[in-house]
Amino acid sequence: MSSDATRVVHAGLPAPAQGEPFLPGPTFAAPYHLTGDPSSSPFGYQRDANPTWQRYEAALGALEGAEAVLFASGMAAVSAVVLALGPGDVLVAPADGYPGIRALGREHLAPRGVEVRLVPTDEAAVRAALGGATLVWLETPSNPGLDVVPIASLAEAAHAVGAALAVDNTLATALGQRPLDLGADLVVTSCSKALSGHSDLVLGVVTTRAGERAAALREWRSRAGAIPGPFEAWLAHRSLATLDVRLERAGANALALAELLATRDDVSGVRHPGRPGDPGHATAAAQMTRFGSVVGFALPDADRAQAFLARSELVTEATSFGGLHTTAERRARWGTDAVPEGFIRLSAGIEAAEDLLADVTRALDAVR
Ligand SMILES: Cc1ncc(COP(=O)(O)O)c(C=O)c1O
């Protein structure tokens, strides 16, 4: 199956069987029936294995030609990768990406003797920090700044110093960008965003082509107990079939909104990697096939940004991104990102473009 649109519809489904559903329902269990020799069954206890997770993992693995290990959240997936580091290891991580990894570095890695080097999402800055690195972590496009770095050349540079490369691919998903094909060793994706896309669950996944890494991650999952719930895994698998059409519509809406915002004199700093005028566009176009639903822009101050969010009828104020509904937030409200007070991160949903453009125009005009 060559096309992503086709693969997401069929990925991870069992072979058709008379009278059976397309996607079997979730299996809920703590222990499974298990008599005699434990090796006689793949399922003994739910913290180790569950058929519903395994179907979704098979689907996600098929999208990337890799093994997928599913976790209870994106942060559980991030933790599974970075908490494997120990004394003397050096982690190079984004200073301007999702703040969760910085908090883990500060609160859990540095105290156990891991050196954490925080660098902006910028190729030269990452290269300058590579000496002695054990693990290089990229988030591209970065959240919330939407900066982009070239994965292939940084994979080469990381490998040249003996470091592994992990890429947080949450914003793009496997249909927008394939870091493993570009040389990454590990890909981490929060399924809570576009990958599942319905704003109704939290899950995370690590994909890798190195069998021993996948085995170690599964082992860690059992030990740490950071396991996904079967119902969430089933919902996420069901939602995967529409990923291609959701990304198509949301991406087109994001681009249309970015183009509109870029024409306005009351808006500054418009970012969307798919917009030809964007500073990251050339790099993004070289390694991404879809550019995601997220648009960044700034209004002059916090009050104007909040007033815009209050005036809009279709842009729902919420954190996160990648859902069916258009959402936005004034990102500085969390105090975790170095962004202007009036900076808004908007995630385009799958509503009709003309309705979104009209609503955003009306709300911006009302607060001008
Ligand atoms: C880029 C990125 N990575 C990881 C995460 C963490 O994912 P989760 O919320 O599923 O734990 C997020 C969540 O916002 C994110 O935006």
The ligand as a Gaussian input file, in Angstrom:
#p B3LYP/6-31G(d) Opt

LIG

0 1
 C        5.500000      18.712000      21.283000
 C        4.921000      17.979000      22.449000
 N        5.535000      16.899000      22.919000
 C        5.048000      16.200000      23.967000
 C        3.878000      16.588000      24.608000
 C        3.383000      15.803000      25.788000
 O        2.292000      15.021000      25.408000
 P        1.123000      14.574000      26.414000
 O        0.338000      15.805000      26.747000
 O        0.365000      13.549000      25.634000
 O        1.764000      13.990000      27.643000
 C        3.202000      17.709000      24.145000
 C        1.959000      18.141000      24.830000
 O        1.508000      19.244000      24.681000
 C        3.734000      18.424000      23.045000
 O        3.132000      19.529000      22.574000

